[in-house]
Amino acid sequence: MRTASELGSSPAYVSKRIGILEKTLRVKLFHRSTRRVAVTDDGEIVYQWAQRILEEVEGMANAVSTLKTEPRGALRISTSFGLGRNHVAPAISDLAKRHAGLEIRLELVDRAVDLVGEGIDIDIRVGEVHEPQLIAHRIAVGSRVLCAAPAYLERRGQPKTLADLAQHACLVIRERDQTFGVWRLKGSNGLETVKVTGPLSSNHGDIVRQWALAGHGIILRAAWGVAASLRAGELIAVLPEYRQPAEVWGVTTARLASSAKVRVCVQFLQEQLTRGPFALVTSFAKGMG
């Protein structure tokens, strides 16, 4: 049986804590006399359990510390269809090769997501982040541009002002950050708005692009989504002096310092979507006027 001195008993305030513990557990932890204080059988059991608890707490601290430095575990990412399929997905493929400890789930959606309610770690989105409780990390700078097929412009003519778009067939996509059928663009006069309509609309950017290539109307699409078609002359810029800002953000609920897996993913996407093989194109050699 251990004595109190062998257990490292200390200053008087410890006696008060022991008294509280004895009252809580409804047991006597020490035999006390004028000459000696010794641990009871119940005290010995409590001591052994305390040792186990301390070991578990230390293990928990080490595990949490490791999670902050080594990227591993489940990682859920959400983004829009076109951006996800053509840029985020191939970049994530490379990320998975570099960090085998990650279990990545990529979800492509055409709507705003609830990060907390849906258990999303990172939402890769285009446009402004309005939720004050979320943290936005800029992934890349981009813009949306107006364009149409040569056949359409030969048939209907080039609009001369932004207001002219109201008289044209505009192919509308339901963007996650946009009011449906309302286009807001920046030009020499600042931000301007026009209400547009057309015979076709979709929630998928590639479908709308295909309709534009077929000559159905004018589209407002992310520059990286129509770069190849503009260079090839399959699409022609419409009102090229107008652009719609479309920055790409990695939105999280926690700061990057608190999670290695989130931090590594955000930093990797920042690198890959600005300088890597899947970088978002923002300028063109042909088709821009």
Backbone as CSV, one residue per row, in Angstrom:
resi,resn,N_x,N_y,N_z,CA_x,CA_y,CA_z,C_x,C_y,C_z
1,MET,0.844,-1.193,0.000,0.000,0.000,0.000,0.879,1.243,0.000
2,ARG,0.599,2.199,-0.908,1.430,3.390,-1.024,1.090,4.409,0.056
3,THR,2.106,5.123,0.492,1.865,6.248,1.398,1.612,7.486,0.565
4,ALA,1.096,8.510,1.217,0.811,9.743,0.497,2.082,10.361,-0.064
5,SER,3.206,10.216,0.679,4.467,10.799,0.207,4.946,10.112,-1.064
6,GLU,4.719,8.771,-1.158,5.135,8.024,-2.345,4.346,8.457,-3.571
7,LEU,3.104,8.929,-3.349,2.269,9.392,-4.462,2.559,10.840,-4.836
8,GLY,3.480,11.438,-4.128,3.828,12.811,-4.469,2.828,13.813,-3.939
9,SER,2.271,13.574,-2.699,1.323,14.509,-2.133,2.009,15.837,-1.912
10,SER,1.250,16.907,-2.038,1.831,18.215,-2.073,1.199,19.148,-1.079
11,PRO,1.244,20.323,-1.424,0.721,21.427,-0.625,-0.692,21.185,-0.113
12,ALA,-1.038,21.983,0.825,-2.305,21.795,1.518,-3.531,21.884,0.626
13,TYR,-3.453,22.675,-0.447,-4.662,22.833,-1.278,-5.047,21.509,-1.943
14,VAL,-4.050,20.572,-2.077,-4.355,19.280,-2.668,-5.311,18.512,-1.775
15,SER,-5.151,18.683,-0.439,-6.035,17.991,0.506,-7.493,18.372,0.264
16,LYS,-7.694,19.635,-0.066,-9.062,20.083,-0.345,-9.608,19.393,-1.581
17,ARG,-8.768,19.260,-2.624,-9.210,18.587,-3.846,-9.511,17.116,-3.572
18,ILE,-8.683,16.501,-2.729,-8.917,15.098,-2.383,-10.244,14.948,-1.651
19,GLY,-10.530,15.888,-0.773,-11.800,15.856,-0.048,-12.991,15.937,-0.986
20,ILE,-12.879,16.788,-1.993,-13.955,16.909,-2.979,-14.129,15.602,-3.743
21,LEU,-13.001,14.969,-4.113,-13.050,13.706,-4.844,-13.676,12.603,-3.992
22,GLU,-13.299,12.548,-2.712,-13.873,11.540,-1.805,-15.381,11.744,-1.671
23,LYS,-15.793,12.977,-1.589,-17.223,13.269,-1.460,-17.967,12.883,-2.735
24,THR,-17.352,13.143,-3.873,-17.986,12.821,-5.146,-18.113,11.320,-5.347
25,LEU,-17.023,10.583,-5.029,-17.016,9.128,-5.220,-17.641,8.364,-4.062
26,ARG,-17.835,9.066,-2.964,-18.414,8.464,-1.744,-17.549,7.313,-1.219
27,VAL,-16.250,7.530,-1.210,-15.292,6.561,-0.670,-14.215,7.322,0.090
28,LYS,-13.455,6.582,0.895,-12.313,7.167,1.579,-11.060,6.755,0.812
29,LEU,-10.270,7.737,0.411,-9.088,7.468,-0.390,-7.832,7.271,0.466
30,PHE,-7.813,7.826,1.680,-6.637,7.736,2.548,-7.029,7.372,3.979
31,HIS,-6.161,6.594,4.607,-6.225,6.414,6.058,-5.385,7.521,6.669
32,ARG,-5.982,8.285,7.546,-5.261,9.412,8.129,-5.085,9.199,9.634
33,SER,-3.873,9.491,10.122,-3.606,9.476,11.571,-2.675,10.640,11.855
34,THR,-2.375,10.849,13.120,-1.498,11.973,13.471,-0.083,11.752,12.966
35,ARG,0.290,10.483,12.720,1.658,10.182,12.299,1.781,9.805,10.820
36,ARG,0.682,9.320,10.233,0.832,8.730,8.907,-0.444,8.871,8.088
37,VAL,-0.247,9.034,6.771,-1.367,9.031,5.816,-1.071,7.960,4.776
38,ALA,-1.978,6.998,4.615,-1.773,5.903,3.677,-2.977,5.755,2.765
39,VAL,-2.723,5.261,1.600,-3.787,5.079,0.616,-4.621,3.858,0.967
40,THR,-5.950,4.018,0.846,-6.856,2.893,1.075,-6.914,2.025,-0.171
41,ASP,-7.615,0.880,-0.054,-7.796,0.029,-1.236,-8.554,0.783,-2.329
42,ASP,-9.602,1.522,-1.910,-10.343,2.332,-2.882,-9.433,3.395,-3.502
43,GLY,-8.580,3.970,-2.679,-7.643,4.969,-3.181,-6.693,4.398,-4.204
44,GLU,-6.257,3.130,-3.968,-5.368,2.461,-4.905,-6.057,2.280,-6.261
45,ILE,-7.348,1.899,-6.237,-8.103,1.728,-7.487,-8.238,3.061,-8.230
46,VAL,-8.568,4.110,-7.468,-8.703,5.430,-8.082,-7.386,5.867,-8.703
47,TYR,-6.278,5.572,-8.002,-4.955,5.936,-8.519,-4.674,5.226,-9.841
48,GLN,-4.986,3.947,-9.904,-4.740,3.185,-11.131,-5.569,3.725,-12.292
49,TRP,-6.839,4.035,-11.998,-7.695,4.597,-13.047,-7.200,5.982,-13.485
50,ALA,-6.710,6.760,-12.538,-6.196,8.089,-12.866,-4.998,7.978,-13.808
51,GLN,-4.146,6.964,-13.559,-3.004,6.734,-14.432,-3.463,6.412,-15.856
52,ARG,-4.490,5.554,-15.963,-5.012,5.200,-17.287,-5.577,6.426,-17.999
53,ILE,-6.311,7.227,-17.242,-6.927,8.421,-17.831,-5.863,9.379,-18.347
54,LEU,-4.812,9.562,-17.552,-3.727,10.452,-17.972,-3.050,9.943,-19.241
55,GLU,-2.867,8.634,-19.324,-2.263,8.051,-20.517,-3.154,8.265,-21.738
56,GLU,-4.491,8.098,-21.545,-5.427,8.306,-22.654,-5.444,9.763,-23.103
57,VAL,-5.398,10.677,-22.130,-5.388,12.100,-22.458,-4.130,12.450,-23.246
58,GLU,-3.001,11.889,-22.825,-1.753,12.140,-23.541,-1.835,11.592,-24.969
59,GLY,-2.425,10.402,-25.113,-2.593,9.834,-26.447,-3.494,10.689,-27.313
60,MET,-4.576,11.209,-26.721,-5.475,12.081,-27.461,-4.755,13.335,-27.917
61,ALA,-3.956,13.926,-27.046,-3.215,15.136,-27.390,-2.256,14.868,-28.540
62,ASN,-1.597,13.717,-28.500,-0.663,13.367,-29.574,-1.395,13.165,-30.889
63,ALA,-2.582,12.516,-30.819,-3.354,12.266,-32.036,-3.820,13.570,-32.665
64,VAL,-4.315,14.486,-31.828,-4.785,15.770,-32.334,-3.626,16.554,-32.927
65,SER,-2.485,16.511,-32.256,-1.305,17.210,-32.758,-0.892,16.661,-34.122
66,THR,-0.984,15.338,-34.284,-0.616,14.715,-35.557,-1.558,15.143,-36.666
67,LEU,-2.858,15.240,-36.346,-3.838,15.641,-37.359,-3.593,17.059,-37.847
68,LYS,-2.959,17.878,-37.008,-2.675,19.249,-37.400,-1.443,19.353,-38.296
69,THR,-0.631,18.307,-38.323,0.602,18.363,-39.094,0.628,17.383,-40.262
70,GLU,-0.084,16.263,-40.173,-0.084,15.265,-41.227,-1.472,15.163,-41.852
71,PRO,-1.595,15.393,-43.171,-2.911,15.307,-43.824,-3.381,13.861,-43.942
72,ARG,-4.432,13.511,-43.238,-4.982,12.174,-43.334,-6.432,12.196,-42.879
73,GLY,-7.169,11.139,-43.226,-8.564,11.028,-42.838,-9.512,11.456,-43.943
74,ALA,-10.797,11.427,-43.644,-11.838,11.759,-44.621,-11.850,13.252,-44.920
75,LEU,-11.992,13.586,-46.198,-12.040,14.978,-46.630,-13.141,15.120,-47.674
76,ARG,-14.191,15.879,-47.344,-15.313,16.071,-48.264,-15.201,17.441,-48.919
77,ILE,-15.262,17.434,-50.249,-15.132,18.659,-51.030,-16.339,18.787,-51.946
78,SER,-16.886,19.979,-52.057,-17.991,20.221,-52.987,-17.609,21.354,-53.936
79,THR,-18.157,21.313,-55.140,-17.940,22.382,-56.119,-18.969,22.243,-57.231
80,SER,-18.943,23.154,-58.210,-19.904,23.133,-59.309,-19.461,22.147,-60.385
81,PHE,-20.359,21.842,-61.324,-20.113,20.804,-62.318,-18.889,21.067,-63.192
82,GLY,-18.900,22.181,-63.945,-17.832,22.436,-64.896,-16.483,22.620,-64.234
83,LEU,-16.441,23.442,-63.208,-15.192,23.681,-62.486,-14.690,22.387,-61.854
84,GLY,-15.606,21.608,-61.319,-15.221,20.373,-60.657,-14.695,19.330,-61.617
85,ARG,-15.406,19.104,-62.705,-15.020,18.047,-63.637,-13.729,18.369,-64.379
86,ASN,-13.578,19.626,-64.824,-12.467,19.966,-65.697,-11.205,20.428,-64.966
87,HIS,-11.345,20.887,-63.729,-10.186,21.453,-63.043,-9.957,20.865,-61.650
88,VAL,-10.996,20.887,-60.813,-10.808,20.412,-59.438,-10.547,18.909,-59.402
89,ALA,-11.333,18.142,-60.142,-11.196,16.675,-60.101,-9.801,16.199,-60.508
90,PRO,-9.240,16.656,-61.644,-7.888,16.194,-61.982,-6.836,16.660,-60.989
91,ALA,-7.029,17.848,-60.400,-6.077,18.311,-59.387,-6.165,17.436,-58.140
92,ILE,-7.386,17.051,-57.761,-7.580,16.188,-56.595,-6.955,14.818,-56.830
93,SER,-6.982,14.358,-58.068,-6.345,13.086,-58.394,-4.856,13.126,-58.042
94,ASP,-4.193,14.223,-58.390,-2.775,14.373,-58.059,-2.564,14.517,-56.562
95,LEU,-3.482,15.219,-55.891,-3.380,15.378,-54.443,-3.448,14.021,-53.743
96,ALA,-4.338,13.155,-54.207,-4.486,11.825,-53.610,-3.216,10.990,-53.778
97,LYS,-2.520,11.182,-54.888,-1.276,10.445,-55.110,-0.189,10.902,-54.149
98,ARG,-0.194,12.169,-53.817,0.822,12.714,-52.922,0.565,12.360,-51.464
99,HIS,-0.715,12.255,-51.094,-1.073,12.037,-49.688,-2.009,10.831,-49.588
100,ALA,-1.400,9.662,-49.453,-2.171,8.417,-49.439,-3.072,8.301,-48.215
101,GLY,-2.806,9.082,-47.174,-3.623,8.996,-45.963,-4.959,9.703,-46.068
102,LEU,-5.192,10.409,-47.170,-6.456,11.127,-47.349,-7.512,10.232,-47.997
103,GLU,-8.740,10.350,-47.530,-9.889,9.675,-48.134,-10.812,10.773,-48.653
104,ILE,-10.695,11.099,-49.945,-11.346,12.284,-50.500,-12.656,11.925,-51.180
105,ARG,-13.677,12.696,-50.865,-14.982,12.555,-51.526,-15.326,13.889,-52.182
106,LEU,-15.405,13.896,-53.502,-15.711,15.111,-54.260,-17.154,15.057,-54.738
107,GLU,-17.927,16.089,-54.403,-19.337,16.154,-54.786,-19.570,17.361,-55.691
108,LEU,-20.165,17.122,-56.864,-20.482,18.183,-57.805,-21.964,18.512,-57.688
109,VAL,-22.260,19.769,-57.384,-23.647,20.195,-57.167,-23.888,21.523,-57.873
110,ASP,-25.153,21.817,-58.144,-25.515,23.053,-58.828,-26.224,24.023,-57.883
111,ARG,-25.966,23.893,-56.598,-26.668,24.699,-55.590,-25.694,25.112,-54.490
112,ALA,-26.150,26.050,-53.665,-25.359,26.423,-52.498,-25.392,25.277,-51.496
113,VAL,-24.300,25.076,-50.786,-24.233,23.987,-49.823,-24.146,24.535,-48.399
114,ASP,-24.615,23.745,-47.458,-24.521,24.052,-46.030,-23.346,23.254,-45.486
115,LEU,-22.198,23.890,-45.310,-20.995,23.170,-44.939,-21.160,22.400,-43.642
116,VAL,-21.749,23.032,-42.641,-21.904,22.382,-41.341,-22.954,21.280,-41.418
117,GLY,-24.124,21.610,-41.957,-25.220,20.648,-42.013,-24.930,19.439,-42.877
118,GLU,-24.141,19.626,-43.946,-23.844,18.534,-44.873,-22.474,17.900,-44.640
119,GLY,-21.760,18.392,-43.635,-20.462,17.804,-43.320,-19.410,18.039,-44.392
120,ILE,-19.451,19.206,-45.034,-18.482,19.535,-46.089,-17.272,20.228,-45.464
121,ASP,-16.081,19.767,-45.802,-14.857,20.392,-45.290,-14.459,21.618,-46.103
122,ILE,-14.573,21.513,-47.438,-14.185,22.613,-48.323,-15.207,22.732,-49.445
123,ASP,-15.714,23.937,-49.659,-16.580,24.194,-50.808,-15.813,25.094,-51.764
124,ILE,-15.537,24.591,-52.970,-14.841,25.377,-53.987,-15.909,26.081,-54.813
125,ARG,-16.001,27.384,-54.652,-17.090,28.117,-55.313,-16.579,29.334,-56.076
126,VAL,-17.383,29.765,-57.028,-17.080,30.960,-57.813,-17.984,32.086,-57.334
127,GLY,-17.412,33.265,-57.115,-18.219,34.403,-56.695,-18.015,34.748,-55.235
128,GLU,-18.722,35.764,-54.804,-18.549,36.290,-53.454,-19.046,35.311,-52.399
129,VAL,-18.407,35.384,-51.234,-18.802,34.570,-50.083,-19.503,35.495,-49.093
130,HIS,-20.792,35.274,-48.894,-21.591,36.194,-48.085,-21.778,35.739,-46.642
131,GLU,-21.569,34.451,-46.363,-21.817,33.946,-45.012,-20.709,34.393,-44.055
132,PRO,-21.039,35.207,-43.045,-20.006,35.750,-42.143,-19.333,34.698,-41.276
133,GLN,-19.984,33.556,-41.074,-19.412,32.522,-40.210,-18.411,31.635,-40.933
134,LEU,-18.283,31.799,-42.262,-17.374,30.965,-43.036,-16.075,31.715,-43.329
135,ILE,-15.034,30.954,-43.619,-13.722,31.532,-43.915,-13.406,31.259,-45.381
136,ALA,-13.114,32.313,-46.140,-12.867,32.185,-47.580,-11.380,32.327,-47.875
137,HIS,-10.846,31.373,-48.638,-9.448,31.384,-49.045,-9.420,31.505,-50.573
138,ARG,-8.811,32.570,-51.091,-8.809,32.758,-52.539,-7.983,31.670,-53.211
139,ILE,-8.613,30.977,-54.155,-7.939,29.921,-54.917,-7.355,30.488,-56.210
140,ALA,-8.156,31.249,-56.936,-7.704,31.807,-58.217,-8.574,32.991,-58.599
141,VAL,-8.022,33.875,-59.410,-8.759,35.037,-59.930,-9.270,34.692,-61.323
142,GLY,-10.518,35.007,-61.605,-11.075,34.697,-62.911,-12.179,35.664,-63.285
143,SER,-12.809,35.403,-64.423,-13.906,36.250,-64.881,-14.797,35.471,-65.834
144,ARG,-16.011,35.945,-66.004,-16.931,35.398,-66.998,-16.982,36.365,-68.177
145,VAL,-17.147,35.800,-69.381,-17.165,36.605,-70.597,-18.393,36.235,-71.431
146,LEU,-18.772,37.178,-72.303,-19.883,36.967,-73.221,-19.350,36.458,-74.552
147,CYS,-20.022,35.468,-75.129,-19.612,34.973,-76.441,-20.765,34.246,-77.127
148,ALA,-20.602,34.047,-78.427,-21.616,33.360,-79.233,-20.935,32.790,-80.477
149,ALA,-21.627,31.869,-81.129,-21.091,31.248,-82.340,-21.164,32.236,-83.505
150,PRO,-20.220,32.176,-84.460,-20.268,33.046,-85.647,-21.612,32.969,-86.366
151,ALA,-22.199,31.770,-86.447,-23.475,31.618,-87.156,-24.572,32.451,-86.509
152,TYR,-24.615,32.470,-85.184,-25.636,33.264,-84.492,-25.425,34.750,-84.758
153,LEU,-24.183,35.211,-84.655,-23.905,36.635,-84.825,-24.151,37.076,-86.262
154,GLU,-23.924,36.205,-87.219,-24.233,36.539,-88.616,-25.739,36.672,-88.804
155,ARG,-26.484,35.867,-88.088,-27.939,35.872,-88.226,-28.592,37.023,-87.466
156,ARG,-28.103,37.315,-86.275,-28.758,38.307,-85.413,-27.957,39.592,-85.241
157,GLY,-26.677,39.566,-85.604,-25.857,40.760,-85.454,-25.226,40.869,-84.069
158,GLN,-24.174,41.679,-83.997,-23.470,41.896,-82.727,-24.218,42.940,-81.896
159,PRO,-24.520,42.670,-80.643,-25.086,43.722,-79.786,-24.066,44.828,-79.583
160,LYS,-24.517,46.079,-79.550,-23.600,47.209,-79.414,-23.510,47.723,-77.984
161,THR,-24.547,47.476,-77.199,-24.539,47.879,-75.787,-25.021,46.707,-74.946
162,LEU,-24.768,46.798,-73.653,-25.216,45.726,-72.769,-26.736,45.621,-72.772
163,ALA,-27.422,46.748,-72.888,-28.885,46.744,-72.917,-29.424,45.980,-74.122
164,ASP,-28.644,45.917,-75.201,-29.078,45.200,-76.403,-29.263,43.705,-76.140
165,LEU,-28.618,43.184,-75.113,-28.740,41.752,-74.823,-30.176,41.350,-74.522
166,ALA,-30.985,42.295,-74.043,-32.384,41.996,-73.737,-33.164,41.628,-74.995
167,GLN,-32.654,42.017,-76.164,-33.333,41.725,-77.428,-32.737,40.502,-78.127
168,HIS,-31.779,39.873,-77.494,-31.122,38.712,-78.087,-31.523,37.426,-77.376
169,ALA,-31.259,36.320,-78.029,-31.456,35.008,-77.410,-30.246,34.723,-76.530
170,CYS,-30.454,34.691,-75.239,-29.367,34.447,-74.295,-29.591,33.090,-73.627
171,LEU,-28.553,32.315,-73.599,-28.620,30.966,-73.037,-28.189,31.037,-71.574
172,VAL,-29.132,30.829,-70.698,-28.893,31.097,-69.275,-28.578,29.811,-68.530
173,ILE,-27.557,29.890,-67.695,-27.229,28.787,-66.799,-27.523,29.223,-65.371
174,ARG,-28.038,28.307,-64.587,-28.334,28.617,-63.186,-27.043,28.468,-62.384
175,GLU,-26.290,29.571,-62.296,-25.045,29.570,-61.531,-25.344,29.594,-60.041
176,ARG,-24.444,29.026,-59.263,-24.636,28.967,-57.808,-24.619,30.351,-57.172
177,ASP,-23.895,31.306,-57.784,-23.753,32.633,-57.171,-24.530,33.711,-57.917
178,GLN,-25.431,33.331,-58.844,-26.106,34.311,-59.677,-27.624,34.208,-59.568
179,THR,-28.294,35.372,-59.689,-29.742,35.395,-59.812,-30.097,34.946,-61.226
180,PHE,-30.992,33.994,-61.343,-31.303,33.398,-62.637,-31.842,34.442,-63.607
181,GLY,-31.207,34.541,-64.788,-31.685,35.444,-65.831,-31.272,36.891,-65.655
182,VAL,-30.428,37.175,-64.657,-29.939,38.549,-64.450,-28.422,38.528,-64.579
183,TRP,-27.910,39.286,-65.553,-26.467,39.331,-65.776,-25.920,40.674,-65.309
184,ARG,-24.917,40.626,-64.454,-24.258,41.835,-63.946,-22.804,41.814,-64.411
185,LEU,-22.420,42.831,-65.165,-21.067,42.879,-65.711,-20.433,44.245,-65.488
186,LYS,-19.106,44.252,-65.469,-18.372,45.497,-65.303,-17.778,45.937,-66.626
187,GLY,-17.957,47.235,-66.920,-17.387,47.824,-68.118,-16.809,49.180,-67.794
188,SER,-16.679,50.017,-68.785,-16.104,51.355,-68.575,-16.980,52.226,-67.682
189,ASN,-18.266,51.922,-67.614,-19.188,52.699,-66.765,-19.434,52.038,-65.420
190,GLY,-18.604,51.084,-65.074,-18.786,50.392,-63.804,-19.699,49.192,-63.947
191,LEU,-20.366,48.840,-62.863,-21.234,47.669,-62.858,-22.580,47.991,-63.498
192,GLU,-22.990,47.157,-64.468,-24.280,47.315,-65.131,-25.039,45.993,-65.084
193,THR,-26.357,46.092,-65.117,-27.215,44.911,-65.012,-28.187,44.864,-66.172
194,VAL,-28.411,43.643,-66.680,-29.386,43.473,-67.751,-30.162,42.176,-67.497
195,LYS,-31.480,42.236,-67.740,-32.326,41.049,-67.608,-32.377,40.380,-68.965
196,VAL,-32.035,39.091,-69.007,-31.956,38.381,-70.284,-32.913,37.193,-70.295
197,THR,-33.305,36.821,-71.504,-34.150,35.643,-71.699,-33.668,34.909,-72.945
198,GLY,-34.133,33.704,-73.115,-33.761,32.938,-74.290,-34.541,31.644,-74.364
199,PRO,-34.410,30.926,-75.454,-35.206,29.715,-75.666,-34.706,28.507,-74.877
200,LEU,-33.466,28.566,-74.385,-32.871,27.410,-73.710,-32.158,27.842,-72.439
201,SER,-32.242,27.004,-71.400,-31.495,27.247,-70.160,-31.188,25.901,-69.521
202,SER,-30.182,25.885,-68.670,-29.770,24.643,-68.030,-29.025,24.962,-66.745
203,ASN,-28.803,23.916,-65.937,-27.976,24.080,-64.741,-26.579,23.508,-64.960
204,HIS,-26.231,23.200,-66.206,-24.937,22.605,-66.516,-24.226,23.445,-67.569
205,GLY,-23.058,23.962,-67.224,-22.334,24.871,-68.095,-21.940,24.270,-69.428
206,ASP,-21.530,23.012,-69.448,-21.115,22.388,-70.700,-22.275,22.254,-71.680
207,ILE,-23.471,22.009,-71.149,-24.643,21.911,-72.025,-24.933,23.259,-72.680
208,VAL,-24.880,24.319,-71.887,-25.123,25.658,-72.424,-24.061,26.025,-73.453
209,ARG,-22.814,25.650,-73.194,-21.743,25.920,-74.154,-22.002,25.188,-75.481
210,GLN,-22.463,23.953,-75.393,-22.761,23.192,-76.605,-23.884,23.852,-77.401
211,TRP,-24.896,24.369,-76.696,-25.982,25.073,-77.378,-25.465,26.335,-78.070
212,ALA,-24.532,27.020,-77.408,-23.956,28.216,-78.024,-23.171,27.842,-79.271
213,LEU,-22.417,26.759,-79.214,-21.656,26.310,-80.384,-22.584,25.962,-81.549
214,ALA,-23.790,25.512,-81.205,-24.763,25.157,-82.249,-25.495,26.382,-82.795
215,GLY,-25.177,27.573,-82.260,-25.751,28.802,-82.802,-27.072,29.232,-82.186
216,HIS,-27.383,28.738,-80.982,-28.675,29.068,-80.365,-28.700,30.425,-79.670
217,GLY,-27.553,31.004,-79.350,-27.598,32.287,-78.668,-26.290,32.668,-77.991
218,ILE,-26.382,33.704,-77.141,-25.230,34.274,-76.447,-25.136,33.663,-75.043
219,ILE,-23.912,33.384,-74.619,-23.713,32.838,-73.273,-22.777,33.738,-72.470
220,LEU,-22.934,33.678,-71.152,-22.017,34.311,-70.200,-21.383,33.172,-69.419
221,ARG,-20.122,32.885,-69.761,-19.467,31.723,-69.172,-18.103,32.090,-68.613
222,ALA,-17.664,31.287,-67.669,-16.324,31.474,-67.113,-15.300,31.393,-68.236
223,ALA,-14.333,32.278,-68.217,-13.341,32.335,-69.288,-12.640,31.000,-69.479
224,TRP,-12.356,30.307,-68.375,-11.654,29.034,-68.506,-12.513,27.954,-69.171
225,GLY,-13.838,28.146,-69.160,-14.720,27.148,-69.748,-14.896,27.294,-71.252
226,VAL,-14.544,28.474,-71.792,-14.734,28.710,-73.237,-13.425,29.076,-73.920
227,ALA,-12.310,28.973,-73.209,-11.016,29.399,-73.762,-10.688,28.681,-75.061
228,ALA,-10.816,27.368,-75.073,-10.463,26.598,-76.261,-11.353,26.971,-77.450
229,SER,-12.644,27.161,-77.201,-13.577,27.502,-78.288,-13.304,28.888,-78.845
230,LEU,-12.896,29.830,-77.970,-12.567,31.170,-78.437,-11.296,31.159,-79.270
231,ARG,-10.309,30.415,-78.825,-9.055,30.336,-79.586,-9.274,29.708,-80.968
232,ALA,-10.166,28.717,-81.000,-10.423,28.007,-82.263,-11.352,28.779,-83.188
233,GLY,-11.945,29.854,-82.695,-12.883,30.618,-83.504,-14.276,30.017,-83.544
234,GLU,-14.493,28.972,-82.756,-15.829,28.361,-82.691,-16.816,29.285,-81.989
235,LEU,-16.305,30.117,-81.100,-17.089,31.154,-80.435,-16.388,32.486,-80.640
236,ILE,-17.167,33.564,-80.672,-16.647,34.916,-80.853,-17.052,35.756,-79.648
237,ALA,-16.131,36.585,-79.175,-16.432,37.453,-78.041,-17.533,38.448,-78.384
238,VAL,-18.436,38.652,-77.443,-19.509,39.629,-77.571,-19.285,40.702,-76.505
239,LEU,-19.289,41.976,-76.921,-19.036,43.076,-75.988,-17.815,42.765,-75.109
240,PRO,-16.640,42.573,-75.724,-15.459,42.136,-74.974,-14.987,43.114,-73.909
241,GLU,-15.482,44.355,-73.954,-15.095,45.308,-72.911,-15.784,45.027,-71.581
242,TYR,-16.758,44.113,-71.599,-17.475,43.760,-70.369,-16.973,42.428,-69.813
243,ARG,-16.808,42.395,-68.523,-16.420,41.169,-67.820,-17.219,41.068,-66.524
244,GLN,-17.407,39.866,-66.099,-18.027,39.645,-64.794,-16.983,38.990,-63.880
245,PRO,-16.604,39.648,-62.789,-15.615,39.053,-61.879,-16.090,37.682,-61.403
246,ALA,-15.185,36.723,-61.387,-15.545,35.359,-60.981,-14.356,34.720,-60.260
247,GLU,-14.046,35.248,-59.090,-12.945,34.678,-58.320,-13.354,33.317,-57.754
248,VAL,-12.389,32.433,-57.654,-12.631,31.097,-57.119,-12.136,31.057,-55.678
249,TRP,-13.003,30.569,-54.781,-12.697,30.546,-53.351,-12.800,29.127,-52.796
250,GLY,-11.939,28.840,-51.855,-12.070,27.626,-51.062,-12.668,28.025,-49.728
251,VAL,-13.896,27.624,-49.480,-14.624,28.071,-48.296,-14.634,26.971,-47.243
252,THR,-14.256,27.331,-46.023,-14.179,26.362,-44.927,-14.859,26.925,-43.683
253,THR,-15.094,26.042,-42.725,-15.657,26.484,-41.443,-14.578,26.740,-40.413
254,ALA,-13.355,26.273,-40.673,-12.264,26.408,-39.708,-11.037,26.998,-40.387
255,ARG,-10.177,27.576,-39.602,-8.928,28.128,-40.130,-7.996,27.001,-40.537
256,LEU,-7.140,27.282,-41.502,-6.276,26.253,-42.057,-5.316,25.676,-41.028
257,ALA,-4.946,26.472,-40.036,-3.982,25.997,-39.042,-4.531,24.863,-38.182
258,SER,-5.848,24.711,-38.136,-6.450,23.713,-37.252,-6.617,22.348,-37.908
259,SER,-6.375,22.228,-39.215,-6.561,20.950,-39.901,-5.565,20.814,-41.038
260,ALA,-4.683,19.823,-40.914,-3.678,19.620,-41.959,-4.308,19.220,-43.283
261,LYS,-5.347,18.375,-43.244,-5.940,17.898,-44.494,-6.605,19.030,-45.269
262,VAL,-7.267,19.939,-44.549,-7.908,21.076,-45.209,-6.851,22.047,-45.718
263,ARG,-5.846,22.311,-44.897,-4.787,23.248,-45.291,-4.047,22.759,-46.535
264,VAL,-3.652,21.495,-46.547,-2.907,20.943,-47.675,-3.745,20.991,-48.946
265,CYS,-5.028,20.668,-48.850,-5.898,20.669,-50.029,-6.066,22.073,-50.589
266,VAL,-6.340,23.039,-49.729,-6.522,24.420,-50.189,-5.250,24.937,-50.840
267,GLN,-4.112,24.717,-50.206,-2.848,25.202,-50.760,-2.510,24.506,-52.079
268,PHE,-2.837,23.230,-52.188,-2.576,22.495,-53.418,-3.444,23.028,-54.562
269,LEU,-4.706,23.295,-54.279,-5.598,23.826,-55.310,-5.174,25.235,-55.720
270,GLN,-4.706,26.028,-54.763,-4.207,27.362,-55.102,-3.055,27.263,-56.097
271,GLU,-2.186,26.307,-55.867,-1.044,26.106,-56.763,-1.483,25.569,-58.124
272,GLN,-2.311,24.539,-58.122,-2.672,23.862,-59.360,-3.593,24.691,-60.249
273,LEU,-4.501,25.458,-59.668,-5.469,26.212,-60.469,-4.956,27.572,-60.900
274,THR,-3.745,27.929,-60.456,-3.145,29.184,-60.921,-1.907,28.942,-61.785
275,ARG,-1.132,27.868,-61.464,0.111,27.645,-62.209,0.266,26.222,-62.742
276,GLY,-0.528,25.302,-62.271,-0.375,23.911,-62.653,-1.004,23.589,-64.001
277,PRO,-0.998,22.315,-64.371,-1.560,21.898,-65.669,-3.064,22.090,-65.763
278,PHE,-3.723,22.298,-64.636,-5.179,22.485,-64.643,-5.548,23.926,-64.303
279,ALA,-4.605,24.837,-64.534,-4.815,26.245,-64.211,-5.995,26.820,-64.985
280,LEU,-6.677,27.772,-64.378,-7.822,28.416,-64.996,-7.328,29.495,-65.960
281,VAL,-7.697,29.350,-67.242,-7.259,30.278,-68.288,-8.085,31.558,-68.197
282,THR,-7.392,32.711,-68.275,-8.114,33.985,-68.197,-7.819,34.903,-69.382
283,SER,-6.950,34.496,-70.315,-6.674,35.327,-71.484,-6.650,34.457,-72.739
284,PHE,-6.846,35.100,-73.899,-7.000,34.346,-75.150,-6.219,35.034,-76.265
285,ALA,-5.750,34.195,-77.162,-5.007,34.738,-78.313,-5.918,35.046,-79.480
286,LYS,-7.106,34.460,-79.496,-8.006,34.615,-80.633,-9.455,34.670,-80.146
287,GLY,-10.282,35.412,-80.866,-11.699,35.417,-80.573,-12.133,36.486,-79.586
288,MET,-11.167,37.309,-79.116,-11.528,38.334,-78.135,-11.544,39.713,-78.786
289,GLY,-12.093,39.777,-79.979,-12.281,41.069,-80.606,-11.174,41.394,-81.601
